[in-house]
Amino acid sequence: MPLTFAGTLDRTALHRAALSIAPLVGSPAVAEAWTQHSVLPGMTVGGVARHLVSQVETAVEFLGIQPPPPHAPVVSLTELYRRTDWFAAPVDAPENTSIAADFDAMAAGGPTESVALLAAATAALPGALTGAGPTTYVPWQDCVLATDDFLVVRAMELLVHTDDLAAGVDLPVPELDPDVTEPALALLALLSAQQHGTAAAVRALARPERATGPAAAFTVG
């Protein structure tokens, strides 16, 4: 059975996560380093912050596309990433460098704008969650996910990019709700196996003495 969180997720946890990241996004350290290089290749600290904010905005926007277009296929989490062009692309491939460039450009409004956008999206999120149907349309891949699976993708992105942003300015990583982190970690394990094979993922997680190398979910190699 493919991994799915349909019918199991506490959807309000995503709102709590959005509230938890706000102090980091609005911190003086992030504002001061806004145009400096981040820990992600080719991306500024501001670009990472803007990408983090966009996860909450995307949740509000996509949950509001109701009903999903009838032509779009319903896919699993595994299939979603098979349809995603950047997932298996090298870090320096256009599929990835274009994302960094786009969010650096979106960050041109500065930290004050991003803080305001996060606040607005966070305020709108409870209503979007309440009004969400059982499935959600993802325009980027022209497909439909179970809404709980869509929310776990956003949760995983929040978890990963919160760490990226905190690491880039040498601040502690905010603690997110277990109802966010635990499904997100399960998804990361699945994506590790999808990238590197089941044995490599198992060894990286449980048997490092037999690991042949890193098995990161978003690292090709």
Buried (B, 14 or more C-beta within 10 A) or exposed (E): EEBBBBEEBBBBBBBBBBBBBBEBBBBEBBBEBBEEEBBBEBBBBBBBBBBBBBBBBBBBBBBBBEEBEEEBEEBBBBBBBEBBEBBBBEBEEEBBBEBBBBBBEBBEEEBEBBBEBBBBBBEBBBEBBEEBEEBBBBEEBEBBBBBBBBBBBBBBBBBBBBBBBBBBBEBEBBEBBEBBBBBBBBBBBBBBBBBBEEBBBBBBBEEEEEBEEEBBBBEEE
